[in-house]
Amino acid sequence: MQRDAIARVERRWADLPAPWQPPVSPDHPYAFDLDIVGRASLLQLLNTTATRMGRETLSTWLLSASPPAEARARQGAVAELAPQLDLRQDLEHRGRTAANDEADPAPFLAWAEGPDSLSGQTWLRWYAWLGPAALGILAAASYFGLTPYPLWAIPLLLNLAVGATAGRSAYHTISAVAADHRAIAAYAGQLELLTTAPFTDAHLQRLRATFGEGAASAPAMLRRLGRLASMAIPPSSMLYLPIQALTLWDVHVVFALERWQQQAGSQVRAWLEALGTFEALAALAGLSHDNPDWVFPQLADANDRLVATQIGHPLLRGDVRVHNTVTLGPPGTFLLVTGSNMSGKSTLLRSIGVNTVLAQAGSTVCAEALSLPPVAIWTSVRVQDSLERGVSFFLAELQRLKLVVDAATQANEGGSLRVLYLLDEILQGTNTAERSVAARQIIAYLVQQGAIGAVSTHDLALADDPRLEPLAHSVHFTDTVGEGPDAPPMSFDYQLRPGVATTTNALRLMRLIGLDLDEATADPAPVRG
């Protein structure tokens, strides 16, 4: 755990455990464009959870916006958990003791919340005691010569018949619990830690109250269940059949499990969901602890714009990260980001997007200050063509932009959150003339629908469009050409400046990588056949 923690701080992605990949649609509004999932992603950076419930809770928070009140409640919990390093590491360590930290609790929950399989059969409850007792008595009588015939064979055969009849139901019940009894014990250890921690935050106290107290508390009940599950004998054991024939052991184990089910089964889901929430909060708290200069954002319905002071990209190391101050909104305007290649436009858009995701999850953000309204993030940053689906790059970009436009329309009609859009190099897959017209129409429509956002481009004609100029707040990045033999040929400071970019660098980049071609090649002589 310590090695992983250091690797997270230093952003050494190759040294971190392989990232868990939640099921995410290819059309997700922002997951892939903003590196929320996958390798070198926000989820990989944050994920210190040890259970499937924790992973699913954390990924849900990162992949969908939470209501502001819920995000603010998490902020208080994160603030209390952040300095409690020992508690967070102990929680993770106890979770890792499970035999399979990817174990799906669904079968266990289905059993806990499902119907009894044997408890309603009163005759079986009586026979489970009387059958083995009769077998023992008659076997002893036969041994001492008190019976002329081996009468003990009668209850033995009956035991085998009853065991076979009840065996299928017993097997399913025991399998649902016994297969994960080590995981159940791990859950109990985690819950025991959380029920004894002296939390003062109201959100943490409410979560802890879910676990109950005393002998009926979640850790006590799960430990009891773990002991019951460990009593089951595997069918593959050589002792399984003799013990079943002599004692109907499976039937007794199932009756004990179903008594537990009747007492606590309806509470199990709430326990595991609360545990997953604790783990996800601990993950956000770890990010806050590792980055003490990050701040909690101000998330409020009354905000009509996103205002970020010295915002940086959370996935970059601190020594290479550059911070900028930026505003998106109010409605009726958009941020136009221009600049030459490699100057930092895409990184700025991702910085805004990733920090917005963190803000709405209840985390600290990589900025000196951030205020924003609740928003639905939509991006078009990393568009890909698809040979399998027969989709060209340009068509893929159009399909993506259609999703953004539809989301803005729905939001304006009152059906969802205000859209925050981040469009990188909009419509770069077509010619300049048509790109300018189409981009202008899309941007104007998004502005009209009340969405707020940013558009990056190095098409300076778009910045000069008289119909967009009144709506645009223009900023730019630039590059510096080195002078002198020891100076780098080109450098970037990644600092945002007001206005539209005045320089380009495509031809200089060509020369830097060795594509310094003669002008004559632009009009080559005909090739003779």
C-alpha angles and dihedrals in degrees: 000000000000092000090050091049092053091046089053093052091048092042091234094160096178090061094054124089114272107278120258110240115213117200105272127173116239086234095056109143096244115342098111100031092055097039093242092147134027131039118344088012138141091253091053090049094050104034110111092136118127102196135060090241090056093049093048093047093049094047091048090055091050096045100048135036118254123215111267093245091054093047091050091050089054090050091062091049092048091049091055095044097045097079093040095088095155092052093049094047092046090052091051093045094051090050092051091059089076113111091236118016089191091058111140109232091200096098091047091049091047089056095043093051097035133089126283115264101200110005094089092058101088094177090057092052089055095042092050086068102030097047097056090040091053090047091053094047095047092044090053091046091051091048092055092044096249094131126051093215134041093260090164087079090072097063089038091058091043090052090052091048094047091045091052092047095049094031098090094053091043092050094053092047095048092044092054091056109023095052090065101031092121090052089048089053089050091051088051091053092051093047091048089056093049096046091056098043113109100234120179099180112101094225092052091046091053091051092048091050087063089070096060127212142271125000092344094051121121096252093047093048094046092049089052090050090049091054091049092048092050089058092067115106115224112242088230091064118106088227095054100089098041092048093046091050093048101039111010084234096173091055092053092048092050093050089052092048092049092051086056090047092054092050101044112004096102091055099050097087092052090049094051094043090052090048090052090050091051091051092049091049089049089053091054089045090054090056090051092048093050092049106040093171092062117100140213111254127232107244114184139152089229093065114099097183142036112244116186124183114202095342120185138184110271094208094059124086114259094242093058099033117110121202130213137180115235142165128206115195160323099204111269093047138070137199114247113199117193131175145125126284117296092009097124107268097127092044090054092053091048091047090057093045099046093046090050089053090051092047094053091046091058097254135130115264135223098253143083088244137352130184124176145151122247105279143177107233118221123177141183104188110116106034117174133193120230123219090185093056094036092240120147123213093256093048091048089053092049091050090051093049089049089059090051092049092048091050091051091049092051092047092051090052090057099256101116148355122311110274121245107196128195113189118182120201091343116222095353089155096078141052122292098249096051092039092059093050095045094043091050091052094048095046093046090051093050090050090048091053092057096251119146125213153110134273123197125200143149090210098110090189088070090055091052095049105126092212093056099036095081090052098044130090099199125209131161148192124222142190134225126228112221121239123205132027095281097046121098111256091236134005138181129210094188090219118146117236131187120257135023124318115262100192138061129197110189095110092044090051089051090055092046093058094044101266092122096143127180118255088238090070089068089071105031122192117254115274113240117231 
